[in-house]
Amino acid sequence: MQDELTSDQRNAEKLIREWYLNTDDQVFVLSGYAGTGKTFLLKRVVEGLGLEVGREAVFVAPTGKAASVLVKNGTPASTIHSLIYVRDEEDFDVNEDGEVLQKSRLSFIKKEKIGENIRLIVVDESSMVDNLILRDLLSYGVKCLFSGDNAQLPPVNGANILLEQPDYQLTEIVRQERDNPIIRLAEAARRGEYIDYGNYGDKAMVIPAGFLKPDERRRLFVKADQIIVGRNKTRAAVNREMRAYQGISPERKLPVDGEKVICTLNNWERFIDKERAFNLVNGVIGYCYNVEEQPDHLGKMDFRAEFLPDVVRSLPFDSAVFTHGAYAHRYGEMAVRLVDGTFVHESDYAVLRRVKAKKEETICRFEFAYAVTCHKAQGSEFDFAVVFDESYLFGEDRARWLYTAVTRARKKLLIIR
């Protein structure tokens, strides 16, 4: 574990202190490659400024999975969304009898204030912050220290350009990481260098496809915390393979208890923890339980995010992607929870006329997540990652793709090419 700042980090610390204490500039952008100790530096900077973490200085990330990485490293953090937005409690309809009806689609508004004591907002994975949220965040006038890695893949949605011209870029690998094979492979990937097959210490290995015997492949894949791929075709094939390893019949289309799934649709209305700090959004990986098929290509499941202990009960989801290979419901469509706990689609008027409805909920989307694409894995870290090197598919972003995939691994990495 790092205990002292490198010369590179000291230079960054000096500039950040100068910015915070002696300038009127609201934004400072810090970029840093994997292994340069960005998180350690940011904590030291905040401590050196005498700011109380969680009260005067808050750490946030654009997604719950990215915030969870900070939490795992000992830094209290939440999402930007939970910091600056609140549900619009006045967003309701009134029926002909004057009764208040909850709108089928919840909306959120920007908070007027975010805390009188907040002096600094530290934003991790800042390249993933879209321009609308960035604008809202900056509207409070609080100083914002943005941090990220500009060698990673750009977000699919194009997000912002903060990291294109950082105020300071960390490039010196900290002493504790200099001999880390994963960091060395990441550096080679970032520079676009060819990575030879072979063992790299006891932490990393690069092998050709087909090299592993079936039993060894099964052992390693089951042991991996995450498998990362480039193509959806590969993702589907590996997910089928992993389900077979679990002894699940290919006839069983819906997930069974304990299967790994990923949310593929933002649902800002639904919190996935008791503290209401994390939302069920695109890219959250976790485990499902008590999966039941419902009418109208709907299903119901309990879900626990992999970085949280809390279980979210009875989520309605689009089951057609599992049973028919494609989603049946469009973005924003609703399911109606009946008094017996079952769901029907909002358009099922025949059923809704006969029974008393309980409430409407957004139809969630999940898919199997034994294997996920590199874009979906972005913002997450895994102790042991298996990477199918399909970087050749990404043209000018080839090096960025492989660099991003490699840096998802914390302790052990297997690259299959």
WOSUL-V977831 format. One record per residue. N is the residue number from 1. RES is the residue in three letters. PHI is phi in radians with two decimals (* if undefined). Layout:
n & res & phi
N & RES & PHI
N & RES & PHI
This chain:
n & res & phi
1 & MET & *
2 & GLN & -1.20
3 & ASP & -2.18
4 & GLU & -2.19
5 & LEU & -1.31
6 & THR & -1.35
7 & SER & -1.08
8 & ASP & -1.08
9 & GLN & -1.17
10 & ARG & -1.12
11 & ASN & -1.08
12 & ALA & -1.12
13 & GLU & -1.04
14 & LYS & -1.06
15 & LEU & -1.18
16 & ILE & -1.16
17 & ARG & -1.09
18 & GLU & -1.06
19 & TRP & -1.05
20 & TYR & -1.22
21 & LEU & -1.52
22 & ASN & -2.22
23 & THR & -2.26
24 & ASP & -1.70
25 & ASP & -1.13
26 & GLN & -1.44
27 & VAL & -2.08
28 & PHE & -2.27
29 & VAL & -2.00
30 & LEU & -1.94
31 & SER & -1.92
32 & GLY & -2.85
33 & TYR & -1.27
34 & ALA & -1.03
35 & GLY & 1.57
36 & THR & -1.58
37 & GLY & 1.35
38 & LYS & -1.07
39 & THR & -1.11
40 & PHE & -1.06
41 & LEU & -1.08
42 & LEU & -1.08
43 & LYS & -1.12
44 & ARG & -1.13
45 & VAL & -1.08
46 & VAL & -1.09
47 & GLU & -1.09
48 & GLY & -1.15
49 & LEU & -1.45
50 & GLY & 1.29
51 & LEU & -1.63
52 & GLU & -1.42
53 & VAL & -1.17
54 & GLY & 1.64
55 & ARG & -2.13
56 & GLU & -1.66
57 & ALA & -2.20
58 & VAL & -2.02
59 & PHE & -1.77
60 & VAL & -2.39
61 & ALA & -2.48
62 & PRO & -1.22
63 & THR & -2.34
64 & GLY & -1.11
65 & LYS & -1.17
66 & ALA & -1.22
67 & ALA & -1.12
68 & SER & -1.14
69 & VAL & -1.12
70 & LEU & -1.10
71 & VAL & -1.06
72 & LYS & -1.08
73 & ASN & -1.56
74 & GLY & 1.61
75 & THR & -1.94
76 & PRO & -1.01
77 & ALA & -2.67
78 & SER & -2.53
79 & THR & -1.54
80 & ILE & -1.05
81 & HIS & -1.02
82 & SER & -1.23
83 & LEU & -1.34
84 & ILE & -2.01
85 & TYR & -2.09
86 & VAL & -2.49
87 & ARG & -1.09
88 & ASP & -1.37
89 & GLU & -1.21
90 & GLU & -1.67
91 & ASP & -1.52
92 & PHE & -2.48
93 & ASP & -1.97
94 & VAL & -2.18
95 & ASN & -1.44
96 & GLU & -1.15
97 & ASP & -1.65
98 & GLY & 1.49
99 & GLU & -1.43
100 & VAL & -1.34
101 & LEU & -2.00
102 & GLN & -1.24
103 & LYS & -1.17
104 & SER & -1.20
105 & ARG & -2.11
106 & LEU & -1.18
107 & SER & -2.25
108 & PHE & -2.17
109 & ILE & -2.19
110 & LYS & -1.25
111 & LYS & -1.14
112 & GLU & -1.20
113 & LYS & -2.36
114 & ILE & -2.08
115 & GLY & 2.15
116 & GLU & -1.12
117 & ASN & -1.59
118 & ILE & -1.24
119 & ARG & -1.93
120 & LEU & -2.61
121 & ILE & -1.98
122 & VAL & -1.77
123 & VAL & -1.91
124 & ASP & -1.59
125 & GLU & 0.84
126 & SER & -1.22
127 & SER & -1.17
128 & MET & -1.55
129 & VAL & -1.48
130 & ASP & -1.36
131 & ASN & -1.16
132 & LEU & -1.15
133 & ILE & -1.15
134 & LEU & -1.05
135 & ARG & -1.05
136 & ASP & -1.12
137 & LEU & -1.09
138 & LEU & -1.28
139 & SER & -1.17
140 & TYR & -1.38
141 & GLY & 1.37
142 & VAL & -1.42
143 & LYS & -1.11
144 & CYS & -2.17
145 & LEU & -1.83
146 & PHE & -1.65
147 & SER & -2.32
148 & GLY & -3.10
149 & ASP & -2.11
150 & ASN & -1.38
151 & ALA & -1.60
152 & GLN & -1.35
153 & LEU & -1.05
154 & PRO & -1.22
155 & PRO & -1.06
156 & VAL & -1.08
157 & ASN & -1.45
158 & GLY & 1.50
159 & ALA & 0.49
160 & ASN & -1.88
161 & ILE & -2.01
162 & LEU & -0.91
163 & LEU & -1.38
164 & GLU & -1.24
165 & GLN & -2.38
166 & PRO & -1.20
167 & ASP & -1.29
168 & TYR & -2.70
169 & GLN & -2.15
170 & LEU & -1.39
171 & THR & -2.22
172 & GLU & -1.42
173 & ILE & -1.26
174 & VAL & -1.19
175 & ARG & -0.95
176 & GLN & -1.16
177 & GLU & -1.92
178 & ARG & -1.07
179 & ASP & -1.71
180 & ASN & -1.36
181 & PRO & -1.02
182 & ILE & -1.13
183 & ILE & -1.16
184 & ARG & -1.12
185 & LEU & -1.18
186 & ALA & -1.10
187 & GLU & -1.09
188 & ALA & -1.12
189 & ALA & -1.11
190 & ARG & -1.06
191 & ARG & -1.43
192 & GLY & 1.35
193 & GLU & -1.41
194 & TYR & -1.28
195 & ILE & -1.77
196 & ASP & -1.20
197 & TYR & -1.18
198 & GLY & 2.40
199 & ASN & -1.55
200 & TYR & -2.14
201 & GLY & 1.15
202 & ASP & -1.76
203 & LYS & -1.93
204 & ALA & -2.47
205 & MET & -2.58
206 & VAL & -2.12
207 & ILE & -2.33
208 & PRO & -1.35
209 & ALA & -1.05
210 & GLY & 1.56
211 & PHE & -1.21
212 & LEU & -1.34
213 & LYS & -1.25
214 & PRO & -0.92
215 & ASP & -1.16
216 & GLU & -1.21
217 & ARG & -1.05
218 & ARG & -1.09
219 & ARG & -1.06
220 & LEU & -1.22
221 & PHE & -1.14
222 & VAL & -1.17
223 & LYS & -1.31
224 & ALA & -1.11
225 & ASP & -1.37
226 & GLN & -2.77
227 & ILE & -1.86
228 & ILE & -2.09
229 & VAL & -2.33
230 & GLY & -1.82
231 & ARG & -1.72
232 & ASN & -1.14
233 & LYS & -1.08
234 & THR & -1.15
235 & ARG & -1.01
236 & ALA & -1.10
237 & ALA & -1.14
238 & VAL & -1.19
239 & ASN & -1.10
240 & ARG & -1.11
241 & GLU & -1.06
242 & MET & -1.17
243 & ARG & -1.14
244 & ALA & -1.12
245 & TYR & -1.06
246 & GLN & -1.42
247 & GLY & 1.39
248 & ILE & -1.57
249 & SER & -1.13
250 & PRO & -1.08
251 & GLU & -1.26
252 & ARG & -1.48
253 & LYS & -1.43
254 & LEU & -1.31
255 & PRO & -1.09
256 & VAL & -1.84
257 & ASP & -0.94
258 & GLY & 1.52
259 & GLU & -1.26
260 & LYS & -1.52
261 & VAL & -2.33
262 & ILE & -2.22
263 & CYS & -1.32
264 & THR & -2.09
265 & LEU & -2.59
266 & ASN & -1.13
267 & ASN & -2.30
268 & TRP & -1.24
269 & GLU & -1.39
270 & ARG & -1.85
271 & PHE & -1.61
272 & ILE & -2.05
273 & ASP & -2.49
274 & LYS & -1.15
275 & GLU & -1.38
276 & ARG & 1.02
277 & ALA & -1.76
278 & PHE & -2.16
279 & ASN & -1.82
280 & LEU & -1.45
281 & VAL & -2.21
282 & ASN & -0.91
283 & GLY & 1.79
284 & VAL & -1.28
285 & ILE & -1.80
286 & GLY & -2.92
287 & TYR & -2.25
288 & CYS & -1.94
289 & TYR & -2.53
290 & ASN & 0.89
291 & VAL & -1.36
292 & GLU & -2.28
293 & GLU & -1.45
294 & GLN & -2.14
295 & PRO & -1.15
296 & ASP & 1.08
297 & HIS & 1.00
298 & LEU & -2.00
299 & GLY & -2.37
300 & LYS & -2.35
301 & MET & -2.57
302 & ASP & -1.63
303 & PHE & -2.45
304 & ARG & -2.21
305 & ALA & -1.12
306 & GLU & -1.14
307 & PHE & -1.78
308 & LEU & -2.35
309 & PRO & -1.52
310 & ASP & -1.37
311 & VAL & -1.88
312 & VAL & -1.60
313 & ARG & -1.63
314 & SER & 0.91
315 & LEU & -1.54
316 & PRO & -1.35
317 & PHE & -2.46
318 & ASP & -1.37
319 & SER & -1.47
320 & ALA & -1.13
321 & VAL & -1.11
322 & PHE & -1.45
323 & THR & -1.55
324 & HIS & -2.21
325 & GLY & 1.48
326 & ALA & -2.72
327 & TYR & -1.22
328 & ALA & -1.72
329 & HIS & -2.08
330 & ARG & -1.38
331 & TYR & -0.99
332 & GLY & 1.53
333 & GLU & -1.21
334 & MET & -2.04
335 & ALA & -1.93
336 & VAL & -1.85
337 & ARG & -1.46
338 & LEU & -1.48
339 & VAL & -1.13
340 & ASP & -1.52
341 & GLY & 1.62
342 & THR & -1.47
343 & PHE & -2.08
344 & VAL & -2.34
345 & HIS & -1.22
346 & GLU & -1.03
347 & SER & -1.59
348 & ASP & -1.42
349 & TYR & -1.14
350 & ALA & -1.05
351 & VAL & -1.26
352 & LEU & -1.16
353 & ARG & -1.27
354 & ARG & -1.54
355 & VAL & -2.16
356 & LYS & -1.53
357 & ALA & -1.41
358 & LYS & -1.67
359 & LYS & -2.89
360 & GLU & -1.73
361 & GLU & -2.41
362 & THR & -1.11
363 & ILE & -1.32
364 & CYS & -1.42
365 & ARG & -2.20
366 & PHE & -2.34
367 & GLU & -2.44
368 & PHE & -1.10
369 & ALA & -2.34
370 & TYR & -1.04
371 & ALA & -2.12
372 & VAL & -2.35
373 & THR & -1.29
374 & CYS & -1.06
375 & HIS & -1.08
376 & LYS & -1.21
377 & ALA & -1.42
378 & GLN & -1.05
379 & GLY & 1.66
380 & SER & -1.88
381 & GLU & -2.29
382 & PHE & -2.36
383 & ASP & -1.04
384 & PHE & -2.27
385 & ALA & -2.03
386 & VAL & -1.82
387 & VAL & -2.02
388 & PHE & -1.44
389 & ASP & -1.29
390 & GLU & -2.00
391 & SER & -1.11
392 & TYR & -1.07
393 & LEU & -1.39
394 & PHE & -1.91
395 & GLY & 0.93
396 & GLU & -1.21
397 & ASP & -1.66
398 & ARG & -0.99
399 & ALA & -1.15
400 & ARG & -1.08
401 & TRP & -1.06
402 & LEU & -1.16
403 & TYR & -1.04
404 & THR & -1.10
405 & ALA & -1.11
406 & VAL & -1.07
407 & THR & -1.36
408 & ARG & -1.34
409 & ALA & -1.53
410 & ARG & -1.70
411 & LYS & -2.13
412 & LYS & -2.57
413 & LEU & -2.45
414 & LEU & -2.18
415 & ILE & -1.85
416 & ILE & -1.96
417 & ARG & -2.10
